[in-house]
């Protein structure tokens, strides 16, 4: 007898879910049994906690562009689930949260509905078997259309009930393909490639760009919308499984839904001319769709960009247009910076790529933003607006999927172009004309060279016998395997990731961007290993974050050790400094006193020995001259390994020693430092 849970498991497979991360419980047992039913359903991966399960689902969504999925029983686990779901919501990753319901329905919904409503773009509790199909349809549409978390709450009785005749037919992913306007059931022209029978999809690499040779055209499908975490063009080989019938998925297929924030593939909203801004040009909003381009608006954008120096900032929603961004930068003689979530959108060997634009990001990116007179923001929905020049100091052009995605305030003067980002830039590129004065381009490249040279110098310094934490990431960068995935935590590991990690074409990076959730790097890396079994995976983790939950998920790795042992390396790199070091440096910077003692002690723990006791291989390095050989050892092996570096907690991040301007710190840094302690 086919049950509702069996149908639900098959539908998850049809919409591209490859794995369901979660913890067991009586209320969700029928679905767990269905998920263990064979190759036609997603795999169930049991996490040690539901917050980690939600983080794993978020990481898979960011990495693959498909919906991630997590599962939790009712009760206290719903509260624990929220941390990981807020991470997905903040970074706009499409995640399906399946939650068990209380046995007795309550008027107005149970506590799970009330808790989940705050984080979800859509939340529905199902009261009977005959309603599951339509509810599932709405939840998937909301998650993909709004690029956020959508939850479905299901009682055990509903999951265990026989499937009504209306649910007996196969779920039709072609329904979503029709909404997206695609007629290719294989998904070859869609944003996420083809999904095989096991639900795996081809991961999207960075564009084929280098410092010496320019792009040979646009990168990725010209109509690619790209979900959060999807870069556009598929790899040459699938992760696992064989090509199946599932169609393309992307937010372009979900325009016009109730509560939707908009569709990048829709015709968009037509803006009107507003008042003249203080920077001397008219505030305009122009809609651009895949079937046509508002030529006057794009021409106005080209005029603004051609009238001054330009710095291009590419954000997470603009990663599918990375090739077009590079062409625009070369035409304009512009510098380029990325947001943290778009860290891997371009290879770091581009001579005009100034690193991450963030409150505690690259000094080179901050200098370009400070000195530019024209700015192009491409899908930069995740950019902190506090980083932008003061109103009137800089002319700005924004290109976003929808008006709501623009990081600027609604009344800020700018030329705003809305629609599919790739299509917008393709229309804009032929109109761009670089001026004869290339002085700005020379200055940009000189600034980037100096910034990188300073980083190399700082990475090779060390005092006494302690390992310089900068050198850990610098030595890794020199040895990064092709197509590696690097995850990072939000402590000082994030500072070294921002400063010293040099990504090449085809590499990916993952982090908790907006929320900067401590402890996310280990669950992210575990999910990356399952989602990308053919890629090396490296997690950069602070000792405080590892103790805060990462150690538990190493048990998950140990649980699957037989399966993972023959795969490319999965390295958990631990920075052991005995301190919550970013908090210490925030306090020091806020007080202007670098001599404040380490103030957020982390209990001493021999991490390599702990890993060995748990049955995982481990390497410990506490000598500066052995950092490179330790990485050689770790990356030369296969399977999981914990690599512990005993590092110097007195090594300051760049932002902690950056000089203030006229005695005043940049407002974004001041605001962040004001929360320290």
Secondary structure as UniProt FT lines:
FT   HELIX           4..14
FT   TURN            15..16
FT   STRAND          19..22
FT   HELIX           26..28
FT   HELIX           29..35
FT   TURN            39..40
FT   STRAND          43..46
FT   HELIX           50..64
FT   STRAND          68..72
FT   HELIX           76..90
FT   TURN            91..92
FT   STRAND          95..100
FT   TURN            107..108
FT   HELIX           111..117
FT   TURN            118..119
FT   STRAND          122..126
FT   HELIX           129..131
FT   HELIX           132..145
FT   TURN            146..147
FT   STRAND          149..154
FT   HELIX           156..160
FT   HELIX           165..167
FT   HELIX           174..180
FT   TURN            185..186
FT   TURN            188..189
FT   TURN            191..192
FT   STRAND          195..196
FT   TURN            197..198
FT   TURN            222..223
FT   TURN            228..229
FT   HELIX           251..254
FT   TURN            255..256
FT   TURN            258..259
FT   TURN            264..265
FT   TURN            278..279
FT   STRAND          284..289
FT   TURN            290..291
FT   HELIX           295..306
FT   STRAND          311..314
FT   HELIX           316..321
FT   HELIX           322..332
FT   STRAND          335..338
FT   TURN            341..344
FT   TURN            348..349
FT   TURN            351..352
FT   STRAND          353..356
FT   TURN            359..360
FT   HELIX           363..371
FT   STRAND          374..378
FT   TURN            381..382
FT   HELIX           385..387
FT   TURN            391..392
FT   STRAND          395..400
FT   HELIX           403..405
FT   TURN            410..411
FT   STRAND          415..419
FT   HELIX           421..429
FT   TURN            430..431
FT   HELIX           439..459
FT   TURN            464..465
FT   HELIX           469..479
FT   TURN            482..483
FT   STRAND          485..488
FT   HELIX           492..500
FT   TURN            505..506
FT   STRAND          508..510
FT   TURN            518..519
FT   HELIX           520..531
FT   TURN            533..534
FT   STRAND          537..542
FT   HELIX           543..545
FT   HELIX           546..550
FT   HELIX           551..559
FT   HELIX           561..564
FT   TURN            565..566
FT   STRAND          570..576
FT   HELIX           581..591
FT   TURN            594..595
FT   HELIX           607..613
FT   TURN            614..615
FT   STRAND          618..621
FT   HELIX           624..626
FT   HELIX           627..635
FT   STRAND          640..647
FT   TURN            649..650
FT   HELIX           654..657
FT   TURN            662..663
FT   HELIX           667..673
FT   TURN            674..675
//
